[in-house]
């Protein structure tokens, strides 16, 4: 559950246009607390996003914010002169002390953005056109950050997509059985253990380090309300050095199935091949120019690996007593785990066809 915050008190520390009239929780992210603020200013943006950075997950919020400062400034420079360039990237609102974030009296870190109007996120992709636009946006995001000057970005969550270490954490959780749940999830544990051999494939493939988003869920890209075109990538906490295919793999995980991430009816969980094809086409259109041959060869595989990895993370959190992801019902993380593992099975059934498609396009 979200912590109760004095939002009005926090908001007074930011350079908003006008006073805050009202606020409400916004979105359904697993990690941070997010609020939509309505202000009474005129002739300037009057709606803003205010976010509390979860320091239980992000142990160095200042490093997170330093990354976001650099990335948003670089993306804004890339968008200069483009139509609707104010839509193209998140815009930080400075705090009253001049920094781009505020630390409250309890040591909690807050940030604010201009609310991007006439665009929204969607939880479930409903067309191949949407899938294409999402992949186009995330590929463009990688491409635009390919020339970000030194120094190297901070690792905001070290080893975030290091699948072997995620697997090791699962093994430790099974052994500790802190919440006494291991005996009730033997099928899920056995499924994970049976896939240990693939966890190191991307790390051993000689892929170059890129700047990556690392959380490319479909609901982390804003689509224009009128045209349906992707306008902005959001949720930049995990932007850091990584492998390009971490991002593509997570797109496959979150975009190709018609089911919710926590769907209980596993018959609804399936990797829809037309959605996968749309992702490949969109991603290669924007990112294909800088991908290496080795990256292209592992495009299809990345979807299976990242889906497995996230399923392992949900299972680990379930075994640990739900200490990381927000949960809203008993067994919530287990439901999430089961949908991921079912999607892995669906991908495996179509993997040969997926590889043939990528080869034909790349």
Beta strands, then each sheet from edge to edge (+ up, - down):
strand 1: 20-25
strand 2: 33-39
strand 3: 47-53
strand 4: 102-103
strand 5: 109-114
strand 6: 119-120
strand 7: 210-212
strand 8: 221-224
strand 9: 230-233
strand 10: 240-242
sheet 1: 1+ 2- 3+ 5- 4+
sheet 2: 6+ 8- 9+
sheet 3: 7+ 10-
end
